[in-house]
Amino acid sequence: MAGSSELSTTLADGTELHLRVSGDGNVERLSKAALAAAAGAVADARERKEKNEDELGAETGIVGTSAPMLELFRMLERIRSSNATVLVTGENGTGKELVARSIHRMSRRADERFVATNCSAFNDNLLESELFGHRRGAFTGAVSDKPGLFQVADTGTFFLDEVGDMSPALQVKLLRVLQEGVFLPVGATEQKKVDVRIIAATNRDLQAMVRDNSFREDLYYRLHVVALRVPPLRERREDIPQLVDHFLGRLGERDGHEKALSRDAMDRLMAHHWPGNVRELENEIERLWVLSGDDRLIGEEHLTPSIGRGGGPSVRPSSPPPGDDSVTITGTRLPDAVEQLERQMIAEGLRKSKGNKTRAAEALGISRRNLIRKVQSYGLEDAGKKS
């Protein structure tokens, strides 16, 4: 005789399961067995999901278990079998190159080369030669043929950092590589063909640059096939203790002993805004490691004075208003005052040169490479550029 039975249960995490079974025989016994099997299947599926997220985080080599990072890990998993162009966006110091390396390591090109370059580190002529190579005699000093990085990266992955700083002329040449897989070395008459996966990164708003006609719209859409945003550290504060342990562990392996942070020191790190993101945190941990000497417990007295004080949105002084050549110094410690002065002079130099790093470096009396390093350290990439 046919019958029916309805049963329900609640899992440990609060999930409710309801089951109705109808048919011949011992329906109640069958219902209980089916409900137990369903509950076990749900629990196993959740356990596999959690395990997969942990495994994926380990596979990427990126530290973090916060919700924004888990979402990033899931995106990396989705594109691992793809050969699509990827645009990685995020503030300076968030780890965009680390994400790019993870994409390569998880892809089918993992056994091929990963080549990286920073587009803002060269002027136009040098960058063109760096990317596409040149022929002997193409310009003064070209005493021999030189392969470009596109050729070096053939069959592998090419990471173009700060692609938003590329000039319109080079944007056209990059677009040709993306569309047709060909390029022309400087001074050459025959094109070269390459099979390269391109990963581009920028801390700038490329959509706004497209509206301002400073970045090609067709190139933007060619790069924006898959978009990944790396969250700033202030959006993933719960990852700070794990990052601190990671950096301390790496320093411990290097120097052969272990150290830990005091609770007060960790509280101040958690309260800080981190405008320089993970790179700033890493530098702070190494500074603490050195200044704490033989102490095994690092106290808050060794922290940079501005770390975690007041919880303001930035720990560095703002740049002077346009046209104001005065320099305002706050604080009484000489290192802090020197840092403020240097930052304000660099910001003013970039403003006067309208963001041209070569002219700014000449005016400041330092090398262009040194200026780029300081600009990145102070977070001044957009200084002097049109907003």
HUNORHU-V835868 format. One record per backbone hydrogen bond with DSSP energy under -0.5 kcal/mol. CO is the residue of the C=O (numbers start at 0). NH is the residue of the N-H. Records with the same first field share a line. If there is no record, write none. Layout:
CO = NH, NH
This chain:
2 = 22
4 = 20
6 = 18
8 = 16
10 = 13
14 = 10
16 = 8
18 = 6
20 = 4
22 = 2
24 = 26
25 = 29
26 = 30
27 = 31
28 = 32
29 = 33
30 = 34
31 = 35
32 = 36
33 = 37
34 = 38
35 = 39
36 = 40
37 = 41
38 = 42
39 = 43
40 = 44
41 = 45
42 = 46
43 = 47
44 = 48
45 = 49
46 = 50
47 = 51
48 = 52
49 = 53
50 = 54
51 = 55
52 = 56
53 = 57
54 = 58
55 = 59
56 = 60, 61
65 = 69
66 = 70
67 = 71
68 = 72
69 = 73
70 = 74
71 = 75
72 = 76
73 = 77
74 = 78
76 = 79
78 = 81
84 = 225
85 = 87, 199
86 = 88, 227
87 = 201
88 = 229
90 = 93
92 = 277, 278
94 = 98
95 = 99
96 = 100
97 = 101
98 = 102
99 = 103
100 = 104
101 = 105
103 = 106
106 = 109
108 = 111
112 = 114, 156
114 = 158
116 = 118, 160
117 = 120
118 = 121
122 = 126
123 = 127
124 = 128
125 = 129
126 = 130
127 = 131
128 = 132
129 = 148
130 = 149
131 = 147
132 = 185
133 = 145
134 = 137
138 = 141
140 = 142
141 = 136
145 = 133
147 = 151
148 = 152
150 = 153
152 = 155
155 = 196
156 = 114, 158
157 = 159, 198
158 = 116, 160
159 = 162, 200
160 = 118
161 = 164
162 = 165
166 = 170
167 = 171
168 = 172
169 = 173
170 = 174
171 = 175
172 = 176
173 = 177
174 = 178
175 = 179, 180, 181
176 = 180
180 = 193
182 = 184, 191
184 = 187
185 = 134
191 = 182
193 = 195
194 = 154
195 = 197
196 = 157
197 = 85
198 = 159
199 = 87
200 = 162
201 = 89
203 = 205
204 = 208
205 = 209
206 = 210
207 = 211
208 = 213, 214
209 = 212
215 = 219
216 = 220
217 = 221
218 = 222
219 = 223
222 = 224, 225
225 = 86
227 = 88, 229
228 = 230
231 = 234
232 = 235
235 = 238
236 = 239
238 = 242
239 = 243
240 = 244
241 = 245
242 = 246
243 = 247
244 = 248
245 = 249
246 = 250
247 = 251
248 = 252
249 = 253
250 = 254
251 = 255, 256
259 = 297
261 = 265
262 = 266
263 = 267
264 = 268
265 = 269
266 = 270
267 = 271
268 = 271
273 = 276
275 = 278, 279
276 = 280
277 = 281
278 = 282
279 = 283
280 = 284
281 = 285
282 = 286
283 = 287
284 = 288
285 = 289
286 = 290
287 = 291
289 = 292
291 = 294
295 = 259, 297
296 = 298
297 = 261
298 = 301
299 = 302
303 = 306
305 = 308
307 = 309
308 = 311
320 = 323
322 = 324
326 = 328
332 = 336
333 = 337
334 = 338
335 = 339
336 = 340
337 = 341
338 = 342
339 = 343
340 = 344
341 = 345
342 = 346
343 = 347
344 = 348
345 = 349
346 = 350
347 = 351
348 = 352
349 = 354
350 = 353
352 = 355
354 = 356
355 = 359
356 = 360
357 = 361
358 = 362
359 = 363
360 = 364, 365
366 = 370
367 = 371
368 = 372
369 = 373
370 = 374
371 = 375
372 = 376
373 = 377
374 = 378, 379
379 = 382
381 = 384
